[in-house]
């Protein structure tokens, strides 16, 4: 019943049904796990953490609960706790791609870049079509200063995940660092073709056009950014400054 309501996007009713299942079967972790996942999708992270914690009290071998709770902890910026959960999930299943991937992201957030690379490498060894892992490993390579490896990773992300606008934008930034402005502009343009209101790509392409002296094209991108994004978006604010428009 609850799952059917979820599929129909009747989320509050689904939560009510999961609550009834939790009350009727207090030693069953499954409804807690399902309700926790739904709460996570609805952005109710603390409530989701509480459900996964309750599920683990019933079934301490529920590896998915550790990974899911870790994901929510990471979303709240609690990366040390998240890493502990991902590590616990991996102790139960060392072939858990998601936990390697998620732990790698949290390690990167804490500046533990080489450890992050190791986890992302493991995730990709198990799932060589994981576009997110290529993209995020590319970002770690950028922070380390290994720009050529970053380009390879962003290129692979683009190859395995069609329509991955952010990887075009990230690769464009690396091409700029390598002094290849024409390739950078081409990548920003590809990102914009996929996501026409992508604030990052619009701003970066506009700035790149300024670098090569194409002022009219730069101003067009900045105008498009201001028109297509909330005025308080950080890049919209910068674009307004480039255009010398008053703050709103």
C-alpha positions as CSV (number, residue, x, y, z in Angstrom):
1,X,0.0,0.0,0.0
2,X,2.7,2.5,1.0
3,X,4.9,1.7,-2.0
4,X,1.9,2.2,-4.3
5,X,1.2,5.6,-2.8
6,X,4.9,6.5,-3.3
7,X,4.7,5.5,-7.0
8,X,1.6,7.7,-7.3
9,X,3.6,10.6,-5.6
10,X,1.1,10.7,-2.7
11,X,4.0,11.1,-0.3
12,X,2.2,12.2,2.8
13,X,-0.2,9.3,2.6
14,X,2.7,7.0,2.0
15,X,4.4,8.3,5.1
16,X,1.3,7.7,7.1
17,X,1.1,4.1,5.9
18,X,4.7,3.5,6.7
19,X,4.1,4.8,10.2
20,X,1.2,2.3,10.6
21,X,3.5,-0.5,9.5
22,X,6.2,0.6,12.0
23,X,3.7,0.6,14.8
24,X,2.2,-2.8,13.8
25,X,5.7,-4.5,13.4
26,X,8.1,-2.8,15.8
27,X,10.8,-5.4,15.3
28,X,10.7,-5.2,11.5
29,X,13.4,-2.9,10.1
30,X,11.9,-2.9,6.5
31,X,9.2,-0.2,6.9
32,X,11.7,2.0,8.8
33,X,14.2,1.6,5.9
34,X,11.5,2.5,3.3
35,X,10.2,5.4,5.3
36,X,13.8,6.7,5.8
37,X,14.4,6.5,2.1
38,X,11.2,8.5,1.3
39,X,12.0,11.1,4.0
40,X,15.4,11.5,2.4
41,X,13.9,12.1,-1.0
42,X,11.6,14.7,0.5
43,X,14.6,16.5,2.0
44,X,13.7,15.6,5.6
45,X,17.2,14.5,6.4
46,X,17.1,14.5,10.2
47,X,13.9,12.4,10.2
48,X,15.5,10.0,7.7
49,X,18.6,9.6,9.9
50,X,16.4,8.8,12.8
51,X,14.6,6.1,10.8
52,X,17.8,4.5,9.6
53,X,19.2,4.6,13.1
54,X,16.1,2.8,14.4
55,X,16.3,0.3,11.6
56,X,20.0,-0.5,12.6
57,X,19.0,-1.0,16.2
58,X,16.7,-3.8,14.9
59,X,19.1,-5.1,12.3
60,X,22.7,-4.1,12.7
61,X,23.6,-5.9,9.5
62,X,21.5,-3.8,7.2
63,X,24.3,-2.4,5.1
64,X,22.1,-0.2,3.0
65,X,21.0,1.6,6.2
66,X,24.6,2.6,6.9
67,X,25.1,3.8,3.4
68,X,21.8,5.7,3.3
69,X,22.3,7.3,6.7
70,X,25.9,8.2,5.7
71,X,24.5,9.9,2.6
72,X,22.2,12.0,4.7
73,X,24.9,12.9,7.2
74,X,27.1,14.0,4.3
75,X,24.3,16.1,2.9
76,X,24.2,17.9,6.3
77,X,28.0,18.4,6.2
78,X,28.7,15.8,8.9
79,X,31.4,14.1,6.9
80,X,33.3,12.4,9.7
81,X,30.1,10.6,10.8
82,X,29.2,9.8,7.2
83,X,32.6,8.2,6.6
84,X,32.2,6.0,9.6
85,X,28.8,4.8,8.2
86,X,30.2,4.2,4.7
87,X,33.1,2.3,6.3
88,X,30.7,0.2,8.3
89,X,28.6,-0.6,5.2
90,X,31.9,-1.7,3.5
91,X,32.8,-3.9,6.4
92,X,29.5,-5.8,5.7
93,X,29.9,-5.8,2.0
94,X,33.3,-4.8,0.4
95,X,31.7,-4.8,-3.1
96,X,29.4,-1.9,-2.3
97,X,30.1,0.5,-5.1
98,X,27.9,3.3,-3.6
99,X,29.7,3.2,-0.3
100,X,33.1,3.5,-1.9
101,X,31.8,6.3,-4.1
102,X,30.1,8.2,-1.2
103,X,33.0,7.8,1.1
104,X,35.3,9.1,-1.6
105,X,33.1,12.3,-1.8
106,X,33.2,12.8,1.9
107,X,36.9,12.3,2.1
108,X,37.3,14.9,-0.7
109,X,35.2,17.3,1.3
110,X,37.6,16.9,4.2
111,X,40.6,17.5,2.0
112,X,41.8,13.9,2.2
113,X,42.4,13.9,-1.5
114,X,44.6,10.8,-2.0
115,X,42.2,8.7,0.2
116,X,39.3,10.0,-1.9
117,X,41.1,9.0,-5.1
118,X,41.6,5.5,-3.7
119,X,37.9,5.1,-3.0
120,X,36.8,6.5,-6.3
121,X,39.3,4.2,-8.0
122,X,37.7,1.3,-6.3
123,X,34.2,2.4,-7.2
124,X,35.3,2.7,-10.9
125,X,37.1,-0.7,-10.8
126,X,33.7,-2.3,-9.9
127,X,31.6,0.0,-12.1
128,X,33.5,1.4,-15.1
129,X,30.4,3.1,-16.3
130,X,29.9,5.3,-13.2
131,X,29.8,8.8,-14.7
132,X,29.5,10.5,-11.3
133,X,32.7,8.7,-10.1
134,X,34.6,9.9,-13.2
135,X,33.4,13.4,-12.8
136,X,34.2,13.6,-9.1
137,X,37.6,11.9,-9.5
138,X,38.3,14.6,-12.1
139,X,37.5,17.3,-9.5
140,X,39.9,15.7,-7.1
141,X,42.6,15.6,-9.7
142,X,42.0,19.3,-10.3
143,X,42.5,20.0,-6.6
144,X,45.7,18.0,-6.7
145,X,46.9,19.9,-9.8
146,X,46.9,16.9,-12.1
147,X,45.1,18.6,-14.9
148,X,45.7,16.0,-17.6
149,X,44.2,13.2,-15.5
150,X,41.3,15.6,-14.8
151,X,40.7,16.1,-18.5
152,X,40.7,12.3,-19.0
153,X,38.2,11.8,-16.2
154,X,35.8,14.5,-17.4
155,X,36.1,13.1,-20.9
156,X,35.2,9.6,-19.7
157,X,32.3,11.0,-17.7
158,X,31.0,12.6,-20.8
159,X,31.4,9.4,-22.8
160,X,29.6,7.1,-20.3
161,X,26.9,9.6,-19.2
162,X,25.3,11.4,-22.1
163,X,24.0,14.8,-21.3
164,X,26.4,15.4,-18.3
165,X,26.6,19.2,-18.7
166,X,28.7,19.7,-15.5
167,X,31.5,17.6,-16.9
168,X,31.7,19.7,-20.0
169,X,31.8,22.8,-17.8
170,X,34.5,21.3,-15.5
171,X,36.6,20.2,-18.5
172,X,36.3,23.6,-19.9
173,X,37.8,25.1,-16.8
174,X,40.7,22.7,-16.9
175,X,41.3,23.6,-20.6
176,X,41.5,27.3,-19.5
177,X,44.0,26.4,-16.9
178,X,46.0,24.6,-19.6
179,X,45.8,27.8,-21.8
180,X,43.4,26.3,-24.4
181,X,40.7,28.9,-24.5
182,X,39.1,27.7,-27.7
183,X,38.5,24.2,-26.4
184,X,37.2,25.7,-23.1
185,X,34.7,27.8,-25.0
186,X,33.6,24.7,-27.0
187,X,33.0,22.8,-23.8
188,X,31.1,25.6,-22.2
189,X,29.0,25.8,-25.3
190,X,28.3,22.0,-25.1
191,X,27.2,22.4,-21.5
192,X,24.9,25.2,-22.5
193,X,23.4,23.2,-25.4
194,X,22.5,20.5,-22.8
195,X,21.3,22.9,-20.1
196,X,20.5,26.3,-21.6
197,X,20.2,28.0,-18.2
198,X,23.4,26.5,-16.7
199,X,24.7,29.5,-14.7
200,X,28.2,28.1,-14.3
201,X,28.7,27.5,-18.0
202,X,27.2,30.8,-19.1
203,X,29.4,32.7,-16.7
204,X,32.5,30.8,-17.6
205,X,31.9,31.1,-21.3
206,X,31.3,34.8,-20.9
207,X,34.5,35.2,-18.9
208,X,36.4,33.2,-21.6
209,X,35.0,35.4,-24.3
210,X,36.3,38.4,-22.5
211,X,39.7,36.8,-22.3
212,X,39.9,36.5,-26.1
213,X,38.5,40.0,-26.6
214,X,35.0,39.0,-27.8
215,X,33.2,41.5,-25.7
216,X,29.8,41.4,-27.4
217,X,29.6,37.6,-27.0
218,X,30.7,37.9,-23.4
219,X,28.0,40.5,-22.6
220,X,25.4,38.4,-24.3
221,X,26.2,35.5,-22.0
222,X,26.2,37.7,-18.9
223,X,22.8,39.2,-20.0
224,X,21.4,35.7,-20.6
225,X,22.6,34.6,-17.2
226,X,21.0,37.5,-15.4
227,X,17.7,37.0,-17.2
228,X,17.6,33.2,-16.7
229,X,18.6,32.9,-13.1
230,X,17.5,34.3,-9.8
231,X,19.0,37.7,-9.2
232,X,20.7,36.6,-6.0
233,X,22.4,33.6,-7.6
234,X,26.2,34.3,-6.9
235,X,27.1,34.1,-10.6
236,X,24.1,36.3,-11.6
237,X,25.4,38.9,-9.1
238,X,28.9,38.7,-10.8
239,X,27.3,38.9,-14.2
240,X,25.4,42.1,-13.2
241,X,28.7,43.6,-12.0
242,X,30.3,42.7,-15.4
243,X,27.4,44.4,-17.1
244,X,27.6,47.3,-14.6
245,X,23.9,46.8,-13.7
246,X,22.6,47.9,-10.3
247,X,22.0,45.2,-7.7
248,X,18.4,44.0,-7.2
